[in-house]
Amino acid sequence: MEKLRNSVYLMGNAGTDLIVVNFSEGRKMARVSLAVNEFYKNSAGEAISHTQWFNLVFWGKTVAIAEALVKKGKMLCVAGRLNTQSYVDKKGNQRFTTEIFVNNLQEDE
């Protein structure tokens, strides 16, 4: 069970094309948003569709995989871990961001 801590598995569609940032010494980081759709019926029997958006972050070797696979609208399967950070905005309000640091990426065929 130790390996299951802070694990996230998602399947959805890329909301944008991949954004790649190059750092010194050849390091890269990439970002993309992922839309995950849920479908269910409410108590009245009506079909409901709900979309949740997740921010994905790729580092190291996963950037090369993402560069080859990620295009806007493409169905992706990802595994990773949650990373939450806080910051203070310009108005002095504390804000939080949650991202998924991806360590495994596959396209859904």
N, C-alpha and C positions, 0 to 999 in steps of 0.2 A: 504493500500500500504506500510505501514511502515515495515511490515514483509518481503517484497519482496526485500529489499535492500541487496546487496551483496549475492545473492543466485545463486547457480550453480546446474544444474541437468544434469547428464551425464549417458549414457549407453554405455558400451564397454566391452572389454575383459582384464582381468588381465594379465599384461605382464610378471610378475614374481610371485613366491610364496611370501607370506607375510613375511616381516621382522619385528620382534617384539623386542623392547628394553625395558628392565625392569629397573625401577628406584627404589630408596629407598621408603620405606613406602608402597610398593605394587603397585605403579603407573606404568602404561604401556603406551607405544606409539608404533604405528605400521605404516609401510609405504608399498606402492605398486605402481607400475606404471599402468596406464590404457590406453589401445589403443582404440581410438574411430574412427571408419571407416565412411567415407562419400563416397557416390556413386552418380555420375551424368554423364550426357552426355555433351561433349564439342560442340562447334559450328559445328564441322564436323560430329556429331552424334556418335562419339566414346565413349564407356563406360569408365569412369575414376574412379579409386579408390584412395582415399587419406586418410592417417592415421595420426591422431594427437595424441600425447602422453601427458598425464597429470600425475602429481605426487599427489597421495592421501596420507593424513595423518589422522590417527585415534587416538583419545585420550579417556580415561575413558571407559565408558560402550560400546562404539562402537568397542573397541579393541576386546572384547570377541565375538561380533557378527562377526567381520572380521576373527578372528581365526577359527570360525566354517565354514565360507563360502568361503573365498578367497583361491583359488588355481590357479596356472598359467593356462591361457586359459579360465577360467570360465567367463561367461557373468554376469556382475554386473550392477545394477542401483544404483547410488549414488546421494545424495543431500548434499550440504554443502555450504561453503563460501570460497571466494578467500582470500589467505594470501600472500602478496608480501613482500619480504625482499631484502635488498641490502647488499653487502659486498665488501671488497677490496681484490682481489686475490694476490698471491705471487709476481706478476709482477707489482702491483700497479694499476691495472685496476678495475674500479668499475663494479661489476656484479650484476644481479638481478635474483631472483628465485621466481617463483609463484607456490603455492601449493593449493590444495583444502583440507580444513579441513572438513572432512566428519562428518555429524551429523545423517545421515540416510543411511542405506545400505540394499539392497535386492538383491537376486540372480534372474536372469531372467530365468524362467522355460521354 
